[in-house]
Amino acid sequence: MALSSRSLPAQVPSLLFLGDYYGTLAAARCLGTHGVRVHLADESRTTRTGASKHVQAFHKTPPVADAPAFLAYLLERGPELRGTVLHPASDELVFLFAQHRDRLAEHYTLFSPDLAGIYRILNKERLHEACTKVGCPTPRTWCPKDESELPAILAEATAHGARVLLKPKTQVQLRSGQKGAEIPEGADLAASFRAFVAENPYGAELVAHDPSVVNPMVQEFMPGAARGIYSVAGFATEDGRVVARASRKILQRPRRLGIGLCFEAAPLEPELVRVIGALCKELAYAGIFEIEFVDHEGAPRLIDFNPRAYSQMAFEIDRALPLPLLHWLSATGDLAQRDRVLDLAEAWQGSDPHDQVYTHSLLLELVLAGQLVSRLARGQEREDWLGWMRTHRARLTDAVRAPGDPGPVLADAAQHARQFLRHPRSFLRSLSR
């Protein structure tokens, strides 16, 4: 669904970040295909996205984790890159761009909510409060101010027969990258709470902004999260319009609390689209989103909201929803063209949804090889994910492979080879989990 260059506004480049992220690669391909000049900013030149034919300029940056240095770099290069559209690819960047929106807007073109609005999404405690306001179900969640509240929380969870896990309130400036830690039955919740705080520190800038962020949430463990998360991803406009696609995460790595590896297209549930529209309105949010739900006790419960590019974004792009282009059109102010793209996306009719799947073929093959050894050792039956991949080959979106753009495939293989050579034991152990 490429657009004629004559129909686009005067060419404004895009600046992408985190070149090894699969969402960044998807954005580069989408924007490049539509004639947008793509720049990549990263601390390393040897990334998956950097190897794509669609990247026309590279800028070496400090690490994103060093927020002051990264911001200083962007401001320093601002005059040279004046007008360029910024595309955040992580919670860290979404927060940074919102926190310093006025200063960045002196040089760059942004499509970003203000800090107060975006932090209501990035902070899961505040997101939970917004969900409650609009009637969007979530898992049972407690946000203790200190350890003294833990016994009452544990008693309430036990009364509901709920197992619990500890979750960080946000991924912004979370140095460990921890998604969550399940609390084994009978374990000391207070001791686990203290250990979680100690092992998962935040950056000083975020703690200064929100001192309470250091205390994790206690949340009901959702068994369905390991078996099939329902993802709704799309674009929300300022006037409340939502155009989306749905999929089910059917395999993740690691199995219990992990990143999606295999997805199947799923029918879009109109009621959830309505709820998402109400939630975006409550949060005053417009832009790209990916929201995850898990079925529990007969209802879909929201467990995550990503207000940015996300890992499997190529799946939506392949299903006629060019999210990076919609972000770019919004930032450049061509809302009429954006509405035409949304109209086309809304009118799109795919084939049988279950024929459309997404995976990272090479990583899936590596994971299956690692798990085969582990399963054989335990006498378990092998799962036929390779058969699943062959069955859906004709309608498969790959995280890395794309016609006419082989560079990222080679870069991806080299990345995995380097990881194995540097840390062979931990690499193999990560595949078998």
Secondary structure, 3 states (H helix, E strand, C coil): CCCCHHHCCCCCCEEEECCCCHHHHHHHHHHHHCCCCEEEEECCCCCCHHHCCCEEEEEECCCCCCHHHHHHHHHHHCCCCCCCEECCCCHHHHHHHHHCHHHHHCCCECCCCCHHHHHHHHCHHHHHHHHHHHCCCCCCEECCCCHHHHHHHHHHHHHCCCCEEEECCCCCCECCCCCCEECCCCCCHHHHHHHHHHHCCECHHHHHHCHHHHCCEEEECCHHHHCCEEEEEEEECCCCCEEEEEEEEEEEECCCCCEEEEEEEECCCHHHHHHHHHHHHHHCCCEEEEEEEEEECCEEEEEEEECCCCCCHHHHHHCCCCHHHHHHHHHHCCHHHHHHHHHHHHHCCCCCHHHCEEECHHHHHHHHHHHHHHHHHHCCCCCCHHHHHHHCHHHEEECCCCCCCCHHHHHHHHHHHHHHHHCHHHHHHHHHC
